Amino acid sequence: MKSKFETPTIYIVFGITGDLFKRKILKSIYSLYTKNSLPKKFVIFGFGRRDWANEDLRKYLKSVFNKKDETFIKHFFYTKGNFDDLGSYKDLSKQLGMVDNKWGYCSNKMFHLAVPPRYYETIVKNLKKSNLTKICSDEEGWARVIIEKPFGKNAATAESLDKTLIKYFKEGQIYRLDHYLGKEILQNIIFFRFSNTIFENSWNNKFIERINIVSLESNLVDMRGNYYDGVGELRDMGQSHLLQMLALTTMQNPNSLKGDEVRDKRANVLKELKTFTKSNVEKNTIKAQYANYTKAKGVEKNSKTETFFSLKTEINNNTWRGVEINLTSGKGTVKKSKSYIDVIFKHPSDCYCPINSNHEFKNKVRFELKPANEIRITTWYKKPGLEFDIEKKLVQIPLASTKGSSEYEKLIYDCIKGDQTLFVSSKEVKQMWNFIDPIIKEWGRGKTPLFKYKKGQTPRFFS
């Protein structure tokens, strides 16, 4: 099978020896490689501080990668450099130029910042100063940059980062990566809603009572203490992953799958989220911390950082006003991780339901990320027999397993393709922080209680 991409492409990774590249990116690139879904001519350059030659990088990759594919590994090259040293970028530019000369073509350049966010602005500035992002012409050789979430720590830092990005790149060159958007189940929400007619006309406040978005993990913070303690669960999971899940569930029909139209619809519904005030934060938010969290490496001894949160809000527009929205996420809260979106329909007043039954006869659509990867619809039917009674039946729609690959495979592929649909826009980032910042600010006053919970114990949450 031939590759879909004819133009030679160089993929430059900042942070190639880091955990993210080792765990997620490397196997995703390899999967694309085995499917002939990378350009016919491609190389991958790692940029880092280690005093390595090309063979040192390849030896390292062999040690952390369980696929013994020498042909694939030979696509990797290494450039030693410091993020704040402009000369290092000029050295990289010379090496990329040598590749272009060998190919006889001005190649595409894809820069992936798989590094801590504190390095983003420095790297972006030096990429521009060294002319690494300069394209040869409108017809030959694009340049794109991938940055990982978190996009700032609050609205002010997000705006500062965005100003830097926009100063040096056009919005069409910037790929803000939230890996949750690459999950098959989340991609399928759009198709479930807008490719089928049976639900969308009832996908509103006339028929829906509430929406619960839940992510409960068995994992603790472990070795991420240094990063996590300055961020907390609301910023780490709520500001990005859960709000993106909500946007996909409640956005208006974009009428096409064009990236800008989908992203605009997501941003629009996030803008209409009801923001928190001093008076309702304590009433409509819950925060908690698991026991012994402060003993984790890198965590302050007297830390008040939440490892669990739950909040209740609504969307202030004609479609969703009055529908209760609950967002919940926490670490160490369950023995087996679970993550899902529940859309719960109202109980009709004229329901054919047995009187005095203990059942709550409500239809529900669940988009489940964990433990299964499926869409599940709760329906009700009469039990066989003489008596008039109703039983619950689940319509389960399992999605193809993506085991062995990761969301990065789809997202890297889309970046090469130039499709920004599954990447976060600057408008979305702004609206997400506008919603989260008032909660963080009010929590900082210390009036909202911080509950404690044991490992494997789920605190009380809105549902």
C-alpha positions as CSV (number, residue, x, y, z in Angstrom):
1,M,0.0,0.0,0.0
2,K,1.4,3.4,-1.0
3,S,1.7,6.3,1.5
4,K,-1.0,8.9,1.2
5,F,1.6,11.7,1.7
6,E,4.0,12.4,-1.1
7,T,5.8,15.4,0.2
8,P,9.0,14.7,2.2
9,T,8.5,15.6,5.9
10,I,10.9,16.1,8.8
11,Y,9.4,15.6,12.3
12,I,11.5,17.4,15.0
13,V,10.8,16.3,18.6
14,F,11.9,18.5,21.5
15,G,12.0,16.1,24.5
16,I,12.7,12.9,22.6
17,T,14.3,11.3,25.7
18,G,11.3,12.2,27.9
19,D,8.6,10.0,29.3
20,L,5.9,11.2,26.9
21,F,7.8,10.3,23.8
22,K,8.8,6.9,25.3
23,R,5.3,6.0,26.4
24,K,3.1,7.5,23.8
25,I,4.7,9.1,20.7
26,L,7.2,6.5,19.7
27,K,4.8,3.6,19.4
28,S,2.3,5.8,17.6
29,I,4.9,6.8,15.0
30,Y,5.8,3.2,14.5
31,S,2.2,2.2,14.1
32,L,1.8,4.9,11.4
33,Y,5.0,3.6,9.8
34,T,3.7,0.0,9.6
35,K,0.5,1.2,8.1
36,N,2.3,3.3,5.4
37,S,0.6,6.3,6.9
38,L,3.7,8.4,7.1
39,P,5.2,10.4,4.1
40,K,7.2,8.3,1.6
41,K,10.2,10.2,2.7
42,F,10.5,11.1,6.4
43,V,13.0,11.5,9.1
44,I,12.7,12.2,12.8
45,F,15.2,14.6,14.6
46,G,15.5,14.5,18.3
47,F,16.7,17.8,19.9
48,G,18.1,17.5,23.4
49,R,20.9,18.3,25.9
50,R,22.6,14.9,26.0
51,D,26.0,14.7,24.3
52,W,24.8,12.1,21.8
53,A,25.5,11.2,18.2
54,N,22.8,9.6,15.9
55,E,23.8,6.1,17.0
56,D,23.4,6.9,20.7
57,L,19.8,8.0,20.1
58,R,19.1,4.9,18.1
59,K,20.7,2.7,20.8
60,Y,18.5,4.4,23.4
61,L,15.4,3.9,21.3
62,K,16.1,0.2,20.9
63,S,16.4,-0.1,24.7
64,V,13.0,1.4,25.3
65,F,11.1,0.1,22.3
66,N,10.1,-3.6,22.1
67,K,10.0,-3.6,18.3
68,K,13.3,-4.7,16.7
69,D,12.9,-2.9,13.4
70,E,16.3,-1.6,12.3
71,T,14.8,0.0,9.2
72,F,12.4,2.1,11.3
73,I,15.1,3.1,13.8
74,K,17.4,4.4,11.0
75,H,14.9,7.2,10.3
76,F,16.0,8.8,13.6
77,F,18.7,11.5,14.0
78,Y,19.9,13.6,16.9
79,T,21.0,17.2,17.4
80,K,22.5,18.3,20.7
81,G,21.4,21.6,22.0
82,N,19.9,23.8,24.7
83,F,16.4,25.2,24.5
84,D,17.7,28.7,25.2
85,D,20.7,28.7,22.9
86,L,20.0,30.2,19.5
87,G,23.2,28.7,18.2
88,S,21.8,25.2,18.8
89,Y,18.8,26.0,16.6
90,K,21.1,27.2,13.8
91,D,23.0,23.9,14.1
92,L,19.6,22.1,13.7
93,S,18.8,24.2,10.8
94,K,22.0,23.2,9.0
95,Q,21.2,19.5,9.5
96,L,17.7,19.9,8.2
97,G,19.1,21.8,5.2
98,M,21.4,18.8,4.5
99,V,18.4,16.5,4.4
100,D,16.6,18.9,2.0
101,N,19.6,19.0,-0.2
102,K,19.8,15.2,-0.2
103,W,16.2,14.9,-1.1
104,G,16.3,17.8,-3.6
105,Y,13.1,19.2,-2.1
106,C,12.1,21.8,0.5
107,S,10.5,19.4,3.0
108,N,7.7,20.0,5.4
109,K,8.7,20.7,9.0
110,M,6.7,19.5,12.0
111,F,7.9,20.7,15.4
112,H,6.6,18.7,18.4
113,L,7.2,20.4,21.8
114,A,7.0,17.2,24.1
115,V,8.5,19.2,27.0
116,P,7.3,20.9,30.1
117,P,5.2,24.1,29.3
118,R,7.8,26.4,30.8
119,Y,10.0,25.8,27.7
120,Y,7.3,26.6,25.2
121,E,7.8,30.3,24.7
122,T,11.6,30.0,24.6
123,I,11.5,27.2,21.9
124,V,8.9,29.0,19.8
125,K,10.9,32.3,19.8
126,N,14.1,30.5,18.8
127,L,12.5,28.5,16.1
128,K,11.4,31.7,14.5
129,K,14.7,33.6,15.1
130,S,16.7,30.7,13.5
131,N,14.4,30.7,10.4
132,L,13.5,27.0,11.0
133,T,9.9,27.8,10.5
134,K,10.4,29.7,7.3
135,I,8.7,28.0,4.4
136,C,10.1,28.0,0.9
137,S,6.9,29.0,-0.9
138,D,3.1,28.7,-0.7
139,E,3.4,25.5,-2.8
140,E,6.4,23.9,-1.2
141,G,7.2,23.0,2.5
142,W,4.8,23.9,5.3
143,A,5.8,24.4,9.0
144,R,3.6,23.4,11.9
145,V,4.1,23.3,15.7
146,I,2.5,20.9,18.2
147,I,2.2,22.0,21.8
148,E,0.9,19.8,24.6
149,K,-1.7,20.7,27.2
150,P,-1.7,22.4,29.7
151,F,-2.0,25.7,27.7
152,G,-1.2,28.0,30.5
153,K,-2.0,27.8,34.2
154,N,-4.8,30.4,34.2
155,A,-6.3,32.8,31.8
156,A,-3.4,35.3,32.0
157,T,-0.7,32.8,31.3
158,A,-2.7,31.2,28.6
159,E,-3.1,34.6,26.9
160,S,0.6,35.3,27.2
161,L,1.4,32.0,25.6
162,D,-1.1,32.6,22.9
163,K,0.3,36.0,22.1
164,T,3.8,34.4,21.7
165,L,2.4,31.7,19.4
166,I,0.4,34.1,17.3
167,K,3.4,36.5,17.0
168,Y,5.4,33.8,15.3
169,F,2.9,31.5,13.7
170,K,-0.5,31.7,12.0
171,E,-3.4,30.0,13.8
172,G,-3.4,27.4,11.0
173,Q,0.1,26.4,11.9
174,I,-0.6,25.9,15.6
175,Y,-1.7,22.4,16.8
176,R,-2.7,22.5,20.5
177,L,-2.8,18.9,21.5
178,D,-5.2,17.5,24.1
179,H,-4.8,13.8,23.7
180,Y,-8.4,13.0,24.9
181,L,-9.7,14.5,21.6
182,G,-7.9,11.6,19.8
183,K,-9.9,9.0,21.7
184,E,-12.2,6.9,19.4
185,I,-15.2,7.3,21.7
186,L,-15.0,11.1,21.8
187,Q,-14.6,11.3,18.0
188,N,-17.7,9.1,17.8
189,I,-19.9,11.5,19.8
190,I,-20.1,13.9,16.7
191,F,-21.0,11.0,14.4
192,F,-23.5,9.5,16.9
193,R,-25.3,12.8,17.2
194,F,-25.2,14.2,13.7
195,S,-25.0,11.1,11.5
196,N,-28.1,9.6,13.1
197,T,-31.5,11.3,13.3
198,I,-33.1,9.3,16.2
199,F,-31.6,11.4,19.0
200,E,-30.5,14.8,17.9
201,N,-34.1,16.3,17.9
202,S,-34.4,15.3,21.6
203,W,-30.9,16.4,22.4
204,N,-32.0,19.5,24.4
205,N,-33.5,20.8,27.6
206,K,-37.0,19.7,26.6
207,F,-36.1,16.0,26.9
208,I,-32.8,15.9,28.8
209,E,-32.6,16.2,32.6
210,R,-28.8,16.2,33.3
211,I,-25.4,15.4,32.0
212,N,-22.7,13.7,34.1
213,I,-19.1,13.6,33.0
214,V,-17.0,11.4,35.3
215,S,-13.4,10.3,35.3
216,L,-12.3,8.3,38.3
217,E,-8.8,6.8,38.4
218,S,-7.3,4.0,40.5
219,N,-3.8,5.7,40.0
220,L,-2.3,8.0,42.6
221,V,-0.1,11.0,41.7
222,D,3.0,8.7,42.1
223,M,6.1,10.4,40.5
224,R,4.3,13.4,39.1
225,G,4.2,15.2,42.5
226,N,6.5,18.1,41.4
227,Y,4.2,19.0,38.5
228,Y,0.8,18.0,40.0
229,D,1.1,19.8,43.3
230,G,1.2,23.1,41.6
231,V,-1.7,22.3,39.3
232,G,-4.3,20.1,41.0
233,E,-7.1,17.9,39.6
234,L,-9.3,20.7,38.4
235,R,-6.6,22.3,36.2
236,D,-5.1,18.9,35.2
237,M,-8.3,17.2,34.2
238,G,-11.3,19.6,34.4
239,Q,-9.9,22.5,32.5
240,S,-9.0,20.4,29.5
241,H,-10.3,16.9,29.2
242,L,-13.7,17.1,30.9
243,L,-14.6,20.5,29.3
244,Q,-13.7,19.1,25.9
245,M,-16.0,16.1,26.6
246,L,-18.8,18.5,27.6
247,A,-18.3,20.6,24.5
248,L,-18.6,17.6,22.1
249,T,-21.7,16.5,23.9
250,T,-23.5,19.8,23.9
251,M,-22.2,21.7,20.8
252,Q,-24.5,22.8,18.0
253,N,-24.4,21.0,14.7
254,P,-21.4,22.4,12.8
255,N,-23.0,21.2,9.5
256,S,-19.6,20.0,8.2
257,L,-16.5,18.3,9.5
258,K,-14.3,21.2,8.6
259,G,-11.9,21.9,11.5
260,D,-12.7,25.6,11.9
261,E,-16.4,25.0,12.0
262,V,-16.2,22.2,14.6
263,R,-13.8,24.1,16.8
264,D,-15.9,27.2,16.6
265,K,-19.0,25.3,17.8
266,R,-17.0,23.8,20.7
267,A,-15.8,27.3,21.7
268,N,-19.3,28.7,21.4
269,V,-20.9,26.3,23.9
270,L,-18.0,26.7,26.3
271,K,-18.5,30.4,26.2
272,E,-22.1,29.9,27.3
273,L,-21.2,27.9,30.4
274,K,-22.6,29.5,33.6
275,T,-19.6,30.9,35.5
276,F,-19.1,30.7,39.2
277,T,-19.4,33.5,41.7
278,K,-18.3,33.8,45.3
279,S,-21.8,32.9,46.5
280,N,-22.2,29.6,44.6
281,V,-18.7,28.1,44.6
282,E,-19.0,26.5,48.1
283,K,-22.6,25.3,47.3
284,N,-21.8,23.8,43.8
285,T,-18.3,22.5,44.1
286,I,-16.6,19.7,46.1
287,K,-12.9,19.3,46.5
288,A,-11.0,16.5,48.3
289,Q,-7.5,15.0,48.8
290,Y,-6.6,11.4,49.3
291,A,-4.9,10.4,52.5
292,N,-1.1,10.4,52.4
293,Y,-1.0,12.6,49.3
294,T,1.4,15.0,51.1
295,K,3.9,12.1,51.4
296,A,4.3,11.7,47.7
297,K,7.6,12.8,46.3
298,G,7.6,16.5,45.2
299,V,4.4,17.4,47.2
300,E,4.5,20.1,49.8
301,K,4.0,18.8,53.4
302,N,1.0,21.1,54.1
303,S,-0.4,21.0,50.5
304,K,-4.0,21.9,50.0
305,T,-4.0,20.7,46.4
306,E,-7.2,18.8,45.5
307,T,-6.8,15.3,44.0
308,F,-10.6,15.1,43.5
309,F,-13.3,17.6,42.5
310,S,-16.9,17.6,41.6
311,L,-18.9,20.7,40.4
312,K,-22.4,21.5,39.2
313,T,-23.2,24.1,36.6
314,E,-25.4,24.6,33.5
315,I,-25.2,26.0,30.0
316,N,-26.9,29.4,29.6
317,N,-28.5,29.1,26.2
318,N,-31.9,28.2,24.8
319,T,-30.9,24.6,24.0
320,W,-29.5,23.6,27.4
321,R,-30.8,26.1,30.0
322,G,-32.1,24.2,33.1
323,V,-30.1,21.0,32.4
324,E,-27.9,20.1,35.3
325,I,-24.2,19.6,34.2
326,N,-22.0,17.7,36.6
327,L,-18.2,17.4,36.2
328,T,-16.3,15.0,38.4
329,S,-12.7,13.7,38.4
330,G,-10.4,12.2,41.0
331,K,-7.3,10.1,41.6
332,G,-7.1,7.0,43.8
333,T,-10.9,7.0,44.0
334,V,-11.7,3.5,42.7
335,K,-10.1,0.1,42.4
336,K,-10.6,0.1,38.6
337,S,-10.5,3.3,36.6
338,K,-13.7,4.4,34.9
339,S,-14.5,7.3,32.7
340,Y,-17.8,8.1,31.0
341,I,-20.4,10.7,29.8
342,D,-24.0,10.1,30.9
343,V,-26.8,11.9,29.1
344,I,-29.9,11.2,31.2
345,F,-33.3,11.9,29.7
346,K,-36.4,13.1,31.7
347,H,-39.0,10.8,32.9
348,P,-42.2,11.5,30.9
349,S,-45.4,12.2,32.8
350,D,-47.3,9.9,30.5
351,C,-44.9,7.0,30.9
352,Y,-46.3,3.5,30.7
353,C,-44.7,2.5,33.9
354,P,-45.9,0.3,36.8
355,I,-47.2,2.2,39.8
356,N,-45.2,2.0,43.1
357,S,-42.2,0.6,41.3
358,N,-38.7,1.2,42.8
359,H,-37.3,1.8,39.3
360,E,-36.4,5.2,38.0
361,F,-37.7,4.7,34.4
362,K,-35.3,7.0,32.6
363,N,-33.5,6.5,29.3
364,K,-29.8,7.1,29.3
365,V,-27.0,7.3,26.7
366,R,-23.5,6.6,28.1
367,F,-20.3,7.2,26.1
368,E,-17.9,5.1,28.0
369,L,-14.1,5.5,27.7
370,K,-13.1,3.1,30.5
371,P,-13.3,0.3,31.3
372,A,-15.1,-0.5,28.0
373,N,-14.9,1.5,24.8
374,E,-18.5,1.6,23.8
375,I,-21.8,3.6,23.6
376,R,-24.5,2.2,25.8
377,I,-28.2,3.1,25.7
378,T,-30.6,2.3,28.6
379,T,-34.1,1.3,27.4
380,W,-37.1,-0.2,29.1
381,Y,-39.4,-3.1,28.0
382,K,-42.3,-5.1,29.4
383,K,-41.2,-8.3,31.1
384,P,-42.6,-11.5,29.5
385,G,-45.5,-13.0,31.4
386,L,-48.9,-12.1,32.8
387,E,-48.0,-9.2,35.0
388,F,-47.5,-5.7,33.9
389,D,-43.9,-5.0,34.8
390,I,-40.9,-3.4,33.1
391,E,-37.3,-4.4,32.9
392,K,-34.2,-2.6,31.8
393,K,-32.4,-3.6,28.6
394,L,-29.0,-2.2,27.5
395,V,-28.3,-1.5,23.8
396,Q,-24.5,-1.8,23.6
397,I,-22.5,-0.5,20.7
398,P,-18.9,-1.6,21.1
399,L,-16.4,0.4,19.2
400,A,-13.3,-1.2,17.5
401,S,-10.6,-1.7,20.0
402,T,-7.6,0.7,19.8
403,K,-5.5,-1.5,22.1
404,G,-1.9,-1.3,21.1
405,S,-2.0,2.2,19.7
406,S,-2.7,5.5,21.4
407,E,-4.6,8.7,20.6
408,Y,-1.3,10.2,19.4
409,E,-1.4,8.0,16.3
410,K,-4.5,9.8,15.1
411,L,-3.3,13.3,16.2
412,I,0.1,13.0,14.6
413,Y,-1.5,11.7,11.4
414,D,-4.0,14.7,11.4
415,C,-1.2,17.2,11.9
416,I,0.7,15.8,8.8
417,K,-2.6,15.9,6.9
418,G,-3.3,19.5,8.1
419,D,-6.6,18.8,9.8
420,Q,-7.0,20.8,13.1
421,T,-10.5,19.4,14.0
422,L,-9.2,17.3,16.9
423,F,-6.9,20.1,18.2
424,V,-7.8,22.9,20.5
425,S,-8.3,26.4,19.2
426,S,-7.2,29.6,21.0
427,K,-10.9,30.5,21.4
428,E,-11.5,27.2,23.3
429,V,-8.5,27.7,25.6
430,K,-9.8,31.2,26.5
431,Q,-13.3,30.0,27.3
432,M,-12.1,27.0,29.3
433,W,-10.0,29.3,31.5
434,N,-12.7,31.8,31.9
435,F,-14.8,29.1,33.4
436,I,-12.2,27.5,35.6
437,D,-10.4,30.6,37.0
438,P,-13.2,31.9,39.2
439,I,-13.4,28.5,41.0
440,I,-9.6,28.4,41.6
441,K,-9.6,31.9,42.8
442,E,-12.4,31.3,45.3
443,W,-10.9,28.0,46.5
444,G,-7.7,30.0,47.2
445,R,-9.6,32.0,49.8
446,G,-9.8,28.8,51.9
447,K,-13.5,28.9,52.6
448,T,-14.4,25.8,50.6
449,P,-13.6,22.7,52.7
450,L,-11.0,20.2,51.6
451,F,-12.3,16.7,52.4
452,K,-10.1,13.7,52.9
453,Y,-10.7,10.2,51.4
454,K,-9.0,6.8,51.5
455,K,-7.4,5.2,48.5
456,G,-10.1,3.3,46.6
457,Q,-12.9,5.4,48.2
458,T,-15.0,7.8,46.0
459,P,-15.9,11.0,47.8
460,R,-19.5,12.4,47.6
461,F,-20.0,13.9,44.2
462,F,-22.8,15.6,42.1
463,S,-24.6,13.2,39.9
